[in-house]
Amino acid sequence: MTKPITNHMHHFTQNNPEGIGQDSVPALLRRVATTIEELGQVEVYDLIMHNEITDDGTDWPSITVYFDYSQADEPEEDEPEGDAPAVT
């Protein structure tokens, strides 16, 4: 029997506010990093950067972050509870 998939995936997309500096990739990366930190204990699976061109021809990048909340108190499936991982 195939084991059912039990993972959940969350995501958010973020960009800089419209106006001066909306095209700043370093500012966008800082904003995304702050948001990830505010989420708490998460595992980030992927970051995808997109670029939109506004009506006036200005770049407006965004980043989509795919993540899941970490389950720090749950043991890994491959390791029995209470036992240290085998050393080979």
VMD Tcl script that builds the backbone (N, CA, C; Angstrom):
set m [mol new atoms 264]
animate dup $m
set s [atomselect $m all]
$s set {name element resname resid chain x y z} {
  {N N MET 1 A 0.845 -1.174 0.000}
  {CA C MET 1 A 0.000 0.000 0.000}
  {C C MET 1 A 0.894 1.242 0.000}
  {N N THR 2 A 0.564 2.198 -0.775}
  {CA C THR 2 A 1.314 3.441 -0.860}
  {C C THR 2 A 0.984 4.320 0.333}
  {N N LYS 3 A 2.032 4.882 0.931}
  {CA C LYS 3 A 1.844 5.765 2.075}
  {C C LYS 3 A 1.292 7.104 1.582}
  {N N PRO 4 A 0.220 7.613 2.194}
  {CA C PRO 4 A -0.349 8.890 1.743}
  {C C PRO 4 A 0.607 10.047 2.022}
  {N N ILE 5 A 0.545 11.042 1.182}
  {CA C ILE 5 A 1.353 12.247 1.365}
  {C C ILE 5 A 0.699 13.086 2.454}
  {N N THR 6 A 1.499 13.468 3.450}
  {CA C THR 6 A 0.935 14.226 4.568}
  {C C THR 6 A 1.565 15.609 4.712}
  {N N ASN 7 A 2.453 15.987 3.821}
  {CA C ASN 7 A 3.091 17.298 3.921}
  {C C ASN 7 A 2.123 18.390 3.480}
  {N N HIS 8 A 2.250 19.539 4.125}
  {CA C HIS 8 A 1.480 20.713 3.746}
  {C C HIS 8 A 2.451 21.761 3.237}
  {N N MET 9 A 2.060 22.487 2.252}
  {CA C MET 9 A 2.909 23.531 1.687}
  {C C MET 9 A 2.183 24.855 1.816}
  {N N HIS 10 A 2.907 25.840 2.310}
  {CA C HIS 10 A 2.374 27.191 2.421}
  {C C HIS 10 A 3.201 28.085 1.502}
  {N N HIS 11 A 2.662 29.225 1.150}
  {CA C HIS 11 A 3.441 30.156 0.339}
  {C C HIS 11 A 2.935 31.579 0.537}
  {N N PHE 12 A 3.810 32.518 0.244}
  {CA C PHE 12 A 3.427 33.925 0.191}
  {C C PHE 12 A 4.255 34.594 -0.888}
  {N N THR 13 A 3.725 35.661 -1.448}
  {CA C THR 13 A 4.435 36.462 -2.439}
  {C C THR 13 A 4.569 37.863 -1.886}
  {N N GLN 14 A 5.754 38.423 -2.036}
  {CA C GLN 14 A 6.003 39.751 -1.483}
  {C C GLN 14 A 6.759 40.596 -2.502}
  {N N ASN 15 A 6.438 41.893 -2.516}
  {CA C ASN 15 A 7.179 42.849 -3.335}
  {C C ASN 15 A 7.370 44.127 -2.525}
  {N N ASN 16 A 8.158 45.036 -3.042}
  {CA C ASN 16 A 8.329 46.340 -2.405}
  {C C ASN 16 A 7.088 47.178 -2.678}
  {N N PRO 17 A 6.824 48.168 -1.823}
  {CA C PRO 17 A 5.689 49.059 -2.091}
  {C C PRO 17 A 5.864 49.789 -3.422}
  {N N GLU 18 A 4.771 50.044 -4.094}
  {CA C GLU 18 A 4.806 50.756 -5.370}
  {C C GLU 18 A 5.357 52.165 -5.161}
  {N N GLY 19 A 6.210 52.582 -6.075}
  {CA C GLY 19 A 6.783 53.925 -6.013}
  {C C GLY 19 A 8.302 53.877 -6.038}
  {N N ILE 20 A 8.912 54.907 -5.518}
  {CA C ILE 20 A 10.374 54.993 -5.515}
  {C C ILE 20 A 10.951 53.797 -4.762}
  {N N GLY 21 A 11.879 53.110 -5.402}
  {CA C GLY 21 A 12.521 51.954 -4.781}
  {C C GLY 21 A 11.812 50.630 -5.005}
  {N N GLN 22 A 10.708 50.637 -5.748}
  {CA C GLN 22 A 9.991 49.375 -5.971}
  {C C GLN 22 A 10.825 48.361 -6.744}
  {N N ASP 23 A 11.860 48.839 -7.469}
  {CA C ASP 23 A 12.691 47.944 -8.273}
  {C C ASP 23 A 13.934 47.468 -7.528}
  {N N SER 24 A 14.082 47.777 -6.250}
  {CA C SER 24 A 15.272 47.425 -5.481}
  {C C SER 24 A 15.228 45.964 -5.034}
  {N N VAL 25 A 16.063 45.140 -5.665}
  {CA C VAL 25 A 16.132 43.724 -5.291}
  {C C VAL 25 A 16.731 43.557 -3.892}
  {N N PRO 26 A 17.814 44.289 -3.529}
  {CA C PRO 26 A 18.320 44.148 -2.153}
  {C C PRO 26 A 17.255 44.478 -1.096}
  {N N ALA 27 A 16.456 45.522 -1.322}
  {CA C ALA 27 A 15.398 45.869 -0.369}
  {C C ALA 27 A 14.353 44.760 -0.310}
  {N N LEU 28 A 14.021 44.186 -1.461}
  {CA C LEU 28 A 13.048 43.101 -1.511}
  {C C LEU 28 A 13.558 41.888 -0.741}
  {N N LEU 29 A 14.831 41.546 -0.930}
  {CA C LEU 29 A 15.403 40.399 -0.215}
  {C C LEU 29 A 15.372 40.618 1.296}
  {N N ARG 30 A 15.645 41.843 1.737}
  {CA C ARG 30 A 15.579 42.144 3.175}
  {C C ARG 30 A 14.146 42.009 3.690}
  {N N ARG 31 A 13.177 42.486 2.920}
  {CA C ARG 31 A 11.769 42.378 3.326}
  {C C ARG 31 A 11.348 40.914 3.442}
  {N N VAL 32 A 11.744 40.105 2.467}
  {CA C VAL 32 A 11.388 38.684 2.485}
  {C C VAL 32 A 12.060 37.990 3.676}
  {N N ALA 33 A 13.340 38.301 3.931}
  {CA C ALA 33 A 14.050 37.699 5.064}
  {C C ALA 33 A 13.357 38.047 6.378}
  {N N THR 34 A 12.929 39.281 6.528}
  {CA C THR 34 A 12.229 39.704 7.747}
  {C C THR 34 A 10.919 38.942 7.903}
  {N N THR 35 A 10.179 38.792 6.824}
  {CA C THR 35 A 8.908 38.062 6.873}
  {C C THR 35 A 9.135 36.608 7.259}
  {N N ILE 36 A 10.157 35.970 6.691}
  {CA C ILE 36 A 10.459 34.571 7.027}
  {C C ILE 36 A 10.796 34.457 8.513}
  {N N GLU 37 A 11.602 35.372 9.032}
  {CA C GLU 37 A 11.948 35.340 10.460}
  {C C GLU 37 A 10.705 35.502 11.326}
  {N N GLU 38 A 9.779 36.349 10.909}
  {CA C GLU 38 A 8.557 36.581 11.676}
  {C C GLU 38 A 7.626 35.373 11.687}
  {N N LEU 39 A 7.770 34.472 10.710}
  {CA C LEU 39 A 6.948 33.266 10.667}
  {C C LEU 39 A 7.304 32.286 11.777}
  {N N GLY 40 A 8.501 32.413 12.323}
  {CA C GLY 40 A 8.947 31.477 13.355}
  {C C GLY 40 A 9.724 30.338 12.728}
  {N N GLN 41 A 9.608 29.172 13.339}
  {CA C GLN 41 A 10.369 27.996 12.909}
  {C C GLN 41 A 9.731 27.411 11.650}
  {N N VAL 42 A 10.305 27.699 10.481}
  {CA C VAL 42 A 9.792 27.175 9.219}
  {C C VAL 42 A 10.928 26.557 8.419}
  {N N GLU 43 A 10.558 25.690 7.507}
  {CA C GLU 43 A 11.503 25.128 6.550}
  {C C GLU 43 A 11.141 25.701 5.187}
  {N N VAL 44 A 12.082 26.429 4.581}
  {CA C VAL 44 A 11.850 27.038 3.278}
  {C C VAL 44 A 12.241 26.021 2.205}
  {N N TYR 45 A 11.333 25.772 1.285}
  {CA C TYR 45 A 11.567 24.810 0.213}
  {C C TYR 45 A 12.022 25.467 -1.077}
  {N N ASP 46 A 11.519 26.663 -1.345}
  {CA C ASP 46 A 11.850 27.276 -2.630}
  {C C ASP 46 A 11.571 28.772 -2.568}
  {N N LEU 47 A 12.354 29.524 -3.307}
  {CA C LEU 47 A 12.148 30.957 -3.509}
  {C C LEU 47 A 12.139 31.180 -5.012}
  {N N ILE 48 A 11.130 31.846 -5.509}
  {CA C ILE 48 A 11.053 32.112 -6.941}
  {C C ILE 48 A 10.860 33.605 -7.139}
  {N N MET 49 A 11.748 34.189 -7.922}
  {CA C MET 49 A 11.666 35.624 -8.181}
  {C C MET 49 A 10.967 35.858 -9.513}
  {N N HIS 50 A 10.054 36.811 -9.511}
  {CA C HIS 50 A 9.307 37.202 -10.705}
  {C C HIS 50 A 9.576 38.681 -10.953}
  {N N ASN 51 A 9.389 39.120 -12.173}
  {CA C ASN 51 A 9.528 40.544 -12.461}
  {C C ASN 51 A 8.365 41.001 -13.324}
  {N N GLU 52 A 7.656 41.962 -12.821}
  {CA C GLU 52 A 6.550 42.572 -13.558}
  {C C GLU 52 A 7.027 43.924 -14.065}
  {N N ILE 53 A 6.580 44.293 -15.241}
  {CA C ILE 53 A 6.861 45.622 -15.780}
  {C C ILE 53 A 5.567 46.423 -15.666}
  {N N THR 54 A 5.634 47.536 -14.946}
  {CA C THR 54 A 4.443 48.364 -14.745}
  {C C THR 54 A 4.090 49.112 -16.030}
  {N N ASP 55 A 2.953 49.759 -16.050}
  {CA C ASP 55 A 2.491 50.503 -17.228}
  {C C ASP 55 A 3.484 51.579 -17.660}
  {N N ASP 56 A 4.218 52.137 -16.691}
  {CA C ASP 56 A 5.191 53.177 -17.038}
  {C C ASP 56 A 6.583 52.606 -17.361}
  {N N GLY 57 A 6.694 51.280 -17.462}
  {CA C GLY 57 A 7.949 50.644 -17.856}
  {C C GLY 57 A 8.922 50.371 -16.722}
  {N N THR 58 A 8.490 50.534 -15.481}
  {CA C THR 58 A 9.360 50.306 -14.329}
  {C C THR 58 A 9.316 48.847 -13.899}
  {N N ASP 59 A 10.494 48.299 -13.550}
  {CA C ASP 59 A 10.542 46.941 -13.014}
  {C C ASP 59 A 9.876 46.908 -11.640}
  {N N TRP 60 A 9.190 45.797 -11.353}
  {CA C TRP 60 A 8.581 45.610 -10.048}
  {C C TRP 60 A 8.716 44.131 -9.672}
  {N N PRO 61 A 9.895 43.755 -9.130}
  {CA C PRO 61 A 10.134 42.356 -8.798}
  {C C PRO 61 A 9.319 41.908 -7.585}
  {N N SER 62 A 9.061 40.619 -7.531}
  {CA C SER 62 A 8.424 40.003 -6.370}
  {C C SER 62 A 9.083 38.646 -6.140}
  {N N ILE 63 A 8.938 38.139 -4.934}
  {CA C ILE 63 A 9.476 36.823 -4.593}
  {C C ILE 63 A 8.359 36.011 -3.957}
  {N N THR 64 A 8.189 34.777 -4.447}
  {CA C THR 64 A 7.260 33.836 -3.845}
  {C C THR 64 A 8.075 32.845 -3.030}
  {N N VAL 65 A 7.690 32.647 -1.776}
  {CA C VAL 65 A 8.384 31.748 -0.858}
  {C C VAL 65 A 7.464 30.572 -0.568}
  {N N TYR 66 A 7.971 29.356 -0.772}
  {CA C TYR 66 A 7.240 28.130 -0.460}
  {C C TYR 66 A 7.865 27.539 0.793}
  {N N PHE 67 A 7.033 27.265 1.810}
  {CA C PHE 67 A 7.571 26.826 3.090}
  {C C PHE 67 A 6.573 25.947 3.829}
  {N N ASP 68 A 7.063 25.337 4.922}
  {CA C ASP 68 A 6.212 24.598 5.841}
  {C C ASP 68 A 6.673 24.910 7.251}
  {N N TYR 69 A 5.762 24.855 8.190}
  {CA C TYR 69 A 6.123 25.056 9.588}
  {C C TYR 69 A 6.858 23.822 10.084}
  {N N SER 70 A 7.988 24.009 10.747}
  {CA C SER 70 A 8.795 22.902 11.260}
  {C C SER 70 A 8.084 22.240 12.429}
  {N N GLN 71 A 8.259 20.958 12.525}
  {CA C GLN 71 A 7.725 20.187 13.650}
  {C C GLN 71 A 8.906 19.744 14.502}
  {N N ALA 72 A 9.484 20.655 15.252}
  {CA C ALA 72 A 10.712 20.411 16.003}
  {C C ALA 72 A 10.572 19.282 17.012}
  {N N ASP 73 A 9.380 19.074 17.561}
  {CA C ASP 73 A 9.237 18.044 18.575}
  {C C ASP 73 A 8.819 16.696 18.004}
  {N N GLU 74 A 8.679 16.573 16.702}
  {CA C GLU 74 A 8.363 15.294 16.084}
  {C C GLU 74 A 9.644 14.643 15.584}
  {N N PRO 75 A 9.861 13.357 15.865}
  {CA C PRO 75 A 11.073 12.690 15.387}
  {C C PRO 75 A 11.030 12.489 13.879}
  {N N GLU 76 A 12.195 12.398 13.280}
  {CA C GLU 76 A 12.275 12.090 11.856}
  {C C GLU 76 A 11.706 10.702 11.619}
  {N N GLU 77 A 11.075 10.476 10.489}
  {CA C GLU 77 A 10.446 9.186 10.210}
  {C C GLU 77 A 11.450 8.044 10.148}
  {N N ASP 78 A 12.677 8.311 9.702}
  {CA C ASP 78 A 13.669 7.263 9.541}
  {C C ASP 78 A 14.396 6.926 10.832}
  {N N GLU 79 A 14.193 7.702 11.903}
  {CA C GLU 79 A 14.899 7.476 13.155}
  {C C GLU 79 A 13.911 7.065 14.238}
  {N N PRO 80 A 14.175 5.945 14.919}
  {CA C PRO 80 A 13.293 5.543 16.014}
  {C C PRO 80 A 13.363 6.558 17.155}
  {N N GLU 81 A 12.259 6.739 17.862}
  {CA C GLU 81 A 12.238 7.692 18.970}
  {C C GLU 81 A 13.236 7.281 20.038}
  {N N GLY 82 A 13.973 8.265 20.542}
  {CA C GLY 82 A 14.889 8.034 21.651}
  {C C GLY 82 A 16.243 7.490 21.247}
  {N N ASP 83 A 16.406 7.010 20.031}
  {CA C ASP 83 A 17.679 6.454 19.596}
  {C C ASP 83 A 18.449 7.478 18.775}
  {N N ALA 84 A 19.756 7.450 18.930}
  {CA C ALA 84 A 20.611 8.322 18.104}
  {C C ALA 84 A 20.691 7.718 16.718}
  {N N PRO 85 A 20.914 8.557 15.689}
  {CA C PRO 85 A 21.057 8.016 14.342}
  {C C PRO 85 A 22.270 7.095 14.257}
  {N N ALA 86 A 22.149 6.061 13.462}
  {CA C ALA 86 A 23.245 5.092 13.304}
  {C C ALA 86 A 24.421 5.769 12.603}
  {N N VAL 87 A 25.631 5.405 13.041}
  {CA C VAL 87 A 26.847 5.898 12.414}
  {C C VAL 87 A 27.406 4.776 11.567}
  {N N THR 88 A 27.649 5.047 10.291}
  {CA C THR 88 A 28.194 4.021 9.407}
  {C C THR 88 A 29.537 4.416 8.877}
}
mol reanalyze $m
mol bondsrecalc $m
mol representation Tube
mol addrep $m
